[in-house]
Amino acid sequence: QVQLVESGGGLVQPGGSLRLSCVASGIVFSMYTMAWYRQAPGKQRELVAGITAGGSTNYEVSVKGRFTISRDNAKNTVYLQMNTLKSEDTAVYSCNAELLTWGRSYWGQGTQVTVSS
């Protein structure tokens, strides 16, 4: 059974930092492209950051320079370090694991991030 479990969300003031974690089980983690998505109320889900099996990264334009995605294959974990948070970063953040060649895509349950004073 595949599971992706996110943690690290919460309430933070503008300008603050949070680190999200997503632990995967039931997959060969090192083979998967991992990504963080977010969905704010009334908005479509959007890709925040992704990291390939080889370690290449990509970011949504509004988070470049503030967020960093990384992975630890030994721990089956992907991280999202979020710095200089803004109110517009408020959303439910979800972890995704994807292996296109096998047509596999899995989602975590999401973790709430609220940026507010």
DRENPAKOL-336982 format. One record per residue (C-alpha): x, y, z; residue in one letter. Coordinates in steps of 0.5 Angstrom, whole numbers, plus 2048, in hexadecimal, padded with zeros to 3 digits. Layout:
N
XYZA;...
END
This chain:
117
800800800Q;8038077FEV;80380C803Q;805813803L;80581780AV;80681E80AE;808822810S;80A829812G;80582E811G;802833815G;80183A817L;80683F816V;807846815Q;80984A80FP;81084980EG;811843812G;81383C80FS;81183580FL;81382E80DR;80F82980AL;81082280AS;80D81C806C;80F815808V;80D810803A;80C808804S;80A8037FFG;80E8067F9I;8158057F6V;81680D7F9F;81D80E7F5S;81A80D7EEM;8148127EFY;8138197EDT;81181C7F4M;80D8237F4A;8098287F8W;80382B7F6Y;7FE8307FAR;7F78327F9Q;7F48387FCA;7ED8397FEP;7E983A7F7G;7EF8397F3K;7F28337EFQ;7F782F7F1R;7FE8317EFE;80582E7EEL;80A8327F3V;81082E7F3A;8138277F0G;8198237F0I;81B81D7EBT;81E8177EDA;82481A7EBG;8248207EFG;8228257EAS;81D82A7EDT;81882F7EAN;8148347EEY;80D8387EDE;80F83F7EBV;80D8437F2S;81183E7F6V;81783E7F3K;81D8417F7G;81883F7FER;8178387FDF;81B8327FDT;81982B7FBI;81E8257FDS;81E81E7FER;821819802D;8218127FFN;82380E805A;81E811809K;818810803N;817818805T;81681E801V;816825804Y;81482C802L;818831806Q;813838806M;81683E808N;814845807T;80D843807L;807847805K;800847806S;7FF8457FFE;80383F801D;7FD83D805T;7FA836802A;7FA82F803V;80082C801Y;8008257FES;8068207FCC;80681C7F6N;80A8167F3A;80A8157ECE;80D8107E8L;80B8117E0L;80E80B7DDT;80A8077E1W;80480B7E1G;80480C7E9R;8028127EDS;8008127F4Y;7FE8187F9W;7FF819800G;7F981C805Q;7FC823805G;7FE82880BT;7FB82F80CQ;80083580CV;7FD83B80ET;80184280EV;7FE847812S;7FF84C817S;
END
